Amino acid sequence: MEAGFQARQCCPLCRAEDNATLCELAFDEPPMATFLDAFYHGSIPAQALRGHSYRVVRCRRCGFIYQDPILDDNGMQALYQDWIDNARSLRKKQTAKAKLFRQYAGQIQSLIRLLPGDPGQMRVLEFGMGWGYWSRMAQAHGLDVTGYELAGERRDYARAMGVKVVSELPPPGAHYDCLYANQVFEHLPDPAASLRELCARLAPGGLVYIRVPDGRGIGARLARRGWSPELDAIHPLEHINCFTRKTLIELAAGEGLKPLNPPLRLHWGSLLSGLRREISDRYLTTHVVFRREP
Ligand SMILES: [Zn+2]
């Protein structure tokens, strides 16, 4: 089971085959090798990357920015199981500041306001649950939550914390009133196919809440001289799809999902910052709640 790379045959968003290269850097030479070595603490074996290049392309038809090539199945497995430091990832959650939990609670309370029934009647699937912290918060708000996660270690941890956990989706049907995916779709080799699979398990009129890194301005940044890899929307190996609000809405439209405007949250005491947040929520952010047309 050797980790390798695979080409993407077409644009993950519109399936066009014609694209332009925005950036190309060898994985095994500086600055990329230096970045990967520091970020993954030297855990990537040299032979896994030798002879391959980090390449960011823009689809000539729809403008979507994505990485091509990407790791193949074995490579993805190695990345998420072995190269990423799981103990460190868990520790980050265990030592998180109160702000993170306030954010989770805020997201969940906003979702509950948009859902058609009382929390106990609402079935929520967290797709890519990780260690289960969001699922636990959703549970504490009374929702009927299931966490989907591929990594066994994370599933075991979440299960021990009382989360209902699955490693496979149920057969198609109206299983869930709400799907939540936080920082997941930027990692998926075929995000459109994954969203289709998820929506086949969504009740009519159900909600889909997707949060991805914001790729606004990445094209311009890549065109400037002196660009170097960092933890952003085109993070090497991991953030293989670079969404903007526009392309995220296009992805969702393919499944009959329409973006919802978040409820107004203006207060006289902080009107200016409130307005700024409203504009961002409505027109800019890549955190979007969608509703499927009933
Ligand atoms: Zn495209």
Boltz pocket constraint, residues with backbone or C-beta under 6 A from the ligand:
constraints:
  - pocket:
      binder: B
      contacts: [[A, 11], [A, 12], [A, 13], [A, 14], [A, 15], [A, 16], [A, 59], [A, 60], [A, 61], [A, 62], [A, 63], [A, 64]]
      max_distance: 6.0
